[in-house]
Structure formats: C-alpha cells, structure tokens
Amino acid sequence: MDVILYLSLQRLQCTTSTSQSTSNNYRPAVILPGLGNNSGDYQKLEQTLKDKYGVPTMVAKVARLDWFRNAAGLVDPNYWRGTLQPRPVLDWYLKRVDDAVQQAKDLSQGQDASISLIGHSAGGWLARLYLEEFELSKHVSLLLTLGTPHSPPPKGTPGVIDQTRGLLDYVEKNCSKAVYTPQLKYVCIAGRYIQGAPLLGKSNAIEKAEFAVPEGEGVDMNPESGSISAHLDGALNICLDGVYHSPVGSDDALRPWYGSPAVLDQWIQHLLH
C-alpha cells in the first residue's frame, strides 16, 4: 500500500511540475483598455487568463476619469479640422501601456522573451501606435484586437462624423500594415451582437449583419464596402456571433462579451502558441 501511495504521489508531483512548466512558458499578456473603460473592467478576464490558462497577465493602469485628459485636444486647431494626431494628446495612455509592457517583460524569461498585447476597442488601434513608436514594442510578438474600429469612417457620407477627429486616419496612414508571420502576428476579432438597421440599397447579407457598436467609436461595418472595420488586411481576421462589445453591461450567460469564458475559449489558442 505504501508503494502504491508513493507512486501516486510521484505521478501527481510530475503532473504538477509539467503543468507549471508549461504555463510559465506562455507569453505574458498586457490588456489595453478601450475608450471609457478602466482597468477594473478587465479584472475577471485577467484572472481567468492567469488561473485557468496560466498566462501571466496585467492590465494597463487606466481610470475612467483619465479619459478626460483627452479634452486637451480641444485646444488643438487640428481637432476642429478633423486632422488631430494621437500625440501628445494620448501620451498619458501610451505611457501606461509602456509601463505594463515593462512589467510583462520583467516577468518573462530572458532578453528575447516575447509579449502579447490584447487591445480592446480603441485599445487595439492605440496598440498599433505603441508598436510604431516605443522601444519596448520590439518584444511584442502578438497583437490581438477585440472589437477595435481600425478603419476611419468613410468621408463625404452625410450624417457620418469622425468622432476620433482624425486619429484613426493618422493610424491608418502612419502605422505599419498588419502581418501574420512567425515574428509578429496580428489577430483581429470582431463580434456580432446588435441587429443593425437596413443599409440603403445593400444586400440582405449586409442588412442582417449584427455588430456590437460602442457609443462614440464609429461602426464595425463600412456601409460603402461591406467590410468589417474591426478587421485588418494582412491579419488573421475572425468574426464571432453573439458577442457583446464591452465588459460593462455584459453578462456571461445572456450577453457575453469577448472576455466571457465561452467566448474566450474561442480565441485563447492565439495566446498559447
């Protein structure tokens, strides 16, 4: 009996050791909050990634009131022209991301260890800007965006206003194109949730498309082309049905968002490989 107990304990220790070794090999991940969100909105996602999947995770430190810092752009004439640039208006946010990436790098093993960025909503296109302009971004090997409005709204369309006042235009023109290579992977996930109103003269396929549209962040469907603005040419693009846009107001059973367990199961593999 003692021999059997000893062997059982040995197997348990071996299994535990293997599990810990595997989890420790996963890239650390940094979550970039979306417009109007704070770090606490992603606490459950952060814990699930850590506890269930063994992915070391941290959220860039953002408070809801921090977003009022963007009001500094109102004094810039480019805001009113619709040609606003992200810096210096959004330097405060990019610095928080850089701090979180540094923490993630400290958790990783070795100088060449890589990091994943998870950008929710506006956090996705801000991640693209971060990749372009910050030194520590060289350690990023995955950018995964969740419901990010990557494309600026079409110009010259009646009733359509660029609420980013030119920021998305800047990102589209000045940031590197998306790629999916062994060195750097872009994965763009769009969710479909809200039943949209029919678009003028469009096919049934477009009329019936459902997209979770965050207030003040544009739309996920480009009515001129039928393309999904949460996707990028060159990236691995994924569309998930029944996904609510924001953690705020979501419900894991009735109104799941990108970070809800059942939805997370559909994209977690990109953080593990």
Secondary structure, DSSP 4 states (H G I P E B T S, - for coil): -HHHHHHHHHHHHHHHHHHHHHHHTSPPEEEEPPTT--GGGGHHHHHHHHHTT---EEE----GGGGGGGGGGGGSHHHHHT---STTTTHHHHHHHHHHHHHHHHHSSSTT--EEEEEETHHHHHHHHHHHH-GGGGGEEEEEEES---SPPPTT-TT---TTTTHHHHHHHHSPPP-BSSS-EEEEEEEE-SBPPPPTT--HHHHT-B----TTS--SB-TTT--BTT--TTSEEEEEET-BS-STT-BTTTB-BTTSHHHHTTTTHHHH-
